[in-house]
Amino acid sequence: MHDRVQQAAYALIPAGQQQTIHLKIGQLLLNHLSEEAKDNHLFTLVSQLNMGRSLITVSAERDALVQLNLKAGKKAKLSTAYSAAIEYFATAKQLLGTDSWTHNYSATLEVCTEALEAEYLNTHFEAIEQLSESILKQARSLFDIIKVHEIRIRAQIG
């Protein structure tokens, strides 16, 4: 019953305003919840902000949302919600932008490596190959390369 009431209320919001409302809800949660409450409601918080992400124009806010998606992806991965983790990591990568390997290498590497591991855990072997090749083309250090090969080896073993 509660879901139907919520859906009916949501349907009353004009389509052009839905993203704005989601963004405002996410920002209110982000600004007014305690750190503990933010952790407890991380998925709700990130979901609201993600639904309004196209309206975020300030790079610091986009970077903060990248970190929140990364945190949500890691939490989902630990909970064995691998598909959800993959979505959070994909959103983080999208928020980083096309030139992120140049301008934000460490965050991009972390997001992509976490996504690679989530793809492995979700047995998406084709995605593992594509993503690992992409990371290896951009990797700057031997340590970064080793992490990718480690995940690829685990995928091939089993």
C-alpha positions in Angstrom: 0.0 0.0 0.0 2.8 2.4 0.9 4.5 1.8 -2.4 1.3 2.6 -4.3 0.9 5.9 -2.4 4.5 6.8 -3.1 4.1 6.0 -6.8 0.9 8.1 -7.0 2.6 11.0 -5.4 5.7 10.7 -7.6 3.4 10.6 -10.7 2.1 14.1 -9.7 5.6 15.6 -10.1 6.1 17.0 -13.6 8.7 15.0 -15.5 10.9 18.0 -16.0 11.2 18.6 -12.2 11.9 15.0 -11.1 15.7 15.2 -11.5 15.7 18.5 -9.6 13.7 17.1 -6.7 15.9 14.0 -6.5 19.0 16.2 -6.4 17.5 18.4 -3.7 16.6 15.4 -1.6 20.1 13.9 -2.0 21.7 17.2 -1.1 19.4 17.6 2.0 20.4 14.1 3.1 24.0 14.8 2.5 24.0 18.0 4.4 21.8 17.1 7.3 22.5 13.5 8.2 25.2 12.5 10.7 28.1 10.5 9.4 26.7 7.4 10.9 23.3 8.0 9.3 25.0 8.7 6.0 26.6 5.3 6.2 23.4 3.6 7.2 21.4 5.2 4.3 24.3 5.3 1.8 22.4 3.6 -1.0 19.3 5.9 -0.6 21.6 9.0 -0.5 23.6 8.0 -3.6 20.5 6.9 -5.5 18.9 10.3 -5.0 22.0 12.2 -6.0 22.6 9.9 -9.0 19.1 10.5 -10.3 19.9 14.2 -10.4 23.5 14.0 -11.4 23.1 15.6 -14.8 22.2 18.8 -13.0 25.5 18.9 -11.1 27.8 21.4 -12.7 30.3 22.2 -9.9 33.3 19.9 -10.3 33.8 19.6 -6.5 30.3 18.2 -6.2 30.8 15.8 -9.1 34.0 14.6 -7.4 32.2 14.1 -4.1 29.5 12.1 -5.9 32.3 10.0 -7.5 33.6 9.2 -4.1 30.1 8.4 -2.8 29.4 6.0 -5.7 32.8 4.4 -5.1 31.9 3.9 -1.4 28.4 2.6 -2.3 30.0 0.2 -4.9 32.5 -1.2 -2.4 29.7 -1.6 0.2 27.5 -3.4 -2.4 30.4 -5.6 -3.4 31.0 -6.6 0.2 27.3 -7.5 0.5 27.6 -9.7 -2.6 25.3 -7.3 -4.6 27.7 -7.4 -7.5 25.3 -6.1 -10.1 24.5 -3.0 -8.0 28.3 -2.5 -7.3 28.9 -2.6 -11.1 26.2 0.1 -11.6 27.7 2.3 -8.9 31.2 2.0 -10.4 29.9 2.7 -13.9 28.2 5.9 -12.6 31.4 6.9 -10.9 33.3 6.4 -14.1 30.7 8.4 -16.1 31.0 11.3 -13.5 34.8 11.3 -13.9 34.5 12.1 -17.6 36.3 11.1 -20.7 39.7 12.6 -19.8 39.7 11.3 -16.2 42.9 9.2 -16.8 44.7 12.4 -17.4 43.1 14.7 -14.9 42.1 12.3 -12.1 44.3 9.3 -12.4 44.1 7.9 -8.9 40.3 8.1 -8.7 39.9 6.6 -12.2 42.2 3.8 -11.4 40.4 3.0 -8.2 37.0 3.1 -9.8 38.1 0.9 -12.7 39.9 -1.6 -10.6 36.9 -1.9 -8.2 34.7 -2.3 -11.3 37.0 -5.0 -12.7 36.8 -7.0 -9.5 33.0 -6.6 -9.4 32.8 -7.9 -13.0 35.0 -10.9 -11.9 32.8 -11.6 -8.9 29.7 -11.4 -11.2 31.4 -13.7 -13.8 31.2 -11.3 -16.6 34.3 -12.6 -18.4 34.0 -10.5 -21.5 33.7 -7.3 -19.5 36.8 -8.4 -17.5 38.8 -8.6 -20.7 37.6 -5.2 -22.0 38.0 -3.3 -18.8 41.4 -4.9 -17.9 42.7 -3.9 -21.4 41.5 -0.4 -20.9 43.2 -0.1 -17.5 46.4 -1.6 -18.7 46.6 1.0 -21.5 46.5 3.8 -18.9 48.4 2.2 -16.0 51.4 4.3 -14.9 53.1 1.9 -12.5 54.0 -1.7 -12.1 51.9 -1.9 -8.9 48.8 -0.8 -10.9 49.4 -3.4 -13.6 49.9 -6.2 -11.1 46.5 -5.6 -9.5 44.8 -5.9 -12.9 46.7 -9.1 -13.8 45.9 -10.5 -10.3 42.2 -10.2 -11.0 42.5 -11.5 -14.5 44.4 -14.6 -13.2 41.7 -15.3 -10.6 39.1 -15.0 -13.4 40.9 -17.5 -15.5 41.4 -19.9 -12.7 38.0 -20.0 -11.8 
